[in-house]
């Protein structure tokens, strides 16, 4: 499975960005997709995840609840992260992630910078 992420950029505090991630390859095996982020000097942390089953259960880090929304398009095997009310502390490299049959994979990171 290969992941292609896009959508990062520079935004002012309070602004919005939308990240996209598309999977290709043996996508039928993917059960969960999500987004992690890593800020300078910090560990990589989960931002949000979503199951690719019919239920589409979601999980969010406390720090982004109410501001970020993860969604999916099963037909395109893609996930999206709508980020609203961005804060300075949301600045990080964001990584798309998948879990499939015991294997975890990563896409390339996309930089999100929140700055005035």
C-alpha positions in Angstrom: 0.0 0.0 0.0 1.2 3.5 -0.9 -0.1 6.7 0.6 -0.1 10.1 -1.0 -0.9 13.0 1.2 -1.5 16.7 0.2 -3.0 19.9 1.5 -0.6 21.3 3.9 0.5 24.9 4.0 0.7 28.2 5.9 -2.3 29.6 7.6 -3.1 32.2 10.2 -4.5 31.3 13.6 -8.2 30.7 13.4 -7.9 29.6 9.7 -8.7 26.3 8.1 -6.9 23.7 6.0 -8.0 20.4 4.5 -5.6 17.5 4.2 -6.1 14.7 1.8 -4.6 11.2 1.6 -5.2 8.6 -1.1 -4.2 5.0 -0.8 -3.1 2.8 -3.7 -2.0 -0.8 -4.1 -3.6 -3.6 -1.9 -6.2 -1.2 -0.5 -8.8 -3.9 0.1 -6.9 -4.9 3.3 -6.9 -1.5 4.9 -9.1 -1.4 8.0 -8.1 1.9 9.6 -6.7 5.1 8.2 -5.7 8.2 10.1 -3.5 11.2 10.6 -0.6 11.7 13.0 1.5 14.7 13.5 5.0 15.5 14.8 6.1 18.9 16.0 9.8 19.8 16.3 11.2 18.2 19.4 8.1 16.2 20.1 6.9 12.7 19.6 4.6 11.7 16.8 1.0 11.7 18.1 -2.3 10.6 16.8 -4.6 13.3 15.5 -7.5 11.4 14.2 -8.4 8.0 12.8 -11.4 6.4 11.1 -12.3 2.8 10.4 -12.9 1.9 6.7 -15.8 -0.4 7.6 -19.4 0.5 7.2 -19.6 2.1 10.6 -16.8 4.5 10.0 -15.9 4.9 13.7 -13.8 7.9 14.4 -11.2 8.7 17.1 -9.7 12.1 17.9 -7.0 13.5 20.1 -8.5 15.6 22.9 -6.5 18.6 21.6 -8.4 18.7 18.3 -11.9 17.6 19.3 -14.5 20.0 18.0 -12.0 21.6 15.6 -10.9 18.8 13.3 -13.0 16.4 11.4 -11.8 13.2 9.7 -13.8 11.7 6.8 -13.4 9.1 4.2 -14.3 8.2 0.7 -14.2 4.4 0.5 -14.6 4.3 -3.3 -11.4 6.4 -3.6 -9.8 4.8 -0.6 -9.1 8.2 0.7 -9.3 10.1 4.0 -9.5 13.8 4.6 -8.8 15.9 7.6 -10.7 19.2 7.8 -8.9 21.4 10.2 -10.7 24.5 11.5 -9.9 27.1 14.2 -6.2 26.3 13.8 -3.9 27.2 16.6 -0.2 27.9 16.8 0.3 24.6 18.5 -1.2 22.7 15.5 2.0 23.5 13.6 3.6 20.2 12.7 4.4 17.7 10.0 1.2 15.7 9.4 1.5 12.1 8.3 -1.2 9.9 6.8 -1.3 6.4 8.2 -2.9 3.1 7.5 -3.4 -0.2 9.3 -3.9 -3.4 7.4 -3.6 -7.0 8.5 -1.2 -6.2 11.3 0.9 -3.8 9.2 1.2 -0.1 9.8 2.3 2.1 6.9 3.0 5.8 6.5 2.8 8.4 3.8 5.1 11.2 3.3 4.5 14.1 5.7 2.9 17.4 4.8 3.8 20.5 6.6 1.1 22.5 8.4 2.3 25.9 9.7 0.0 28.1 11.8 1.5 31.6 12.1 0.5 35.2 12.2 
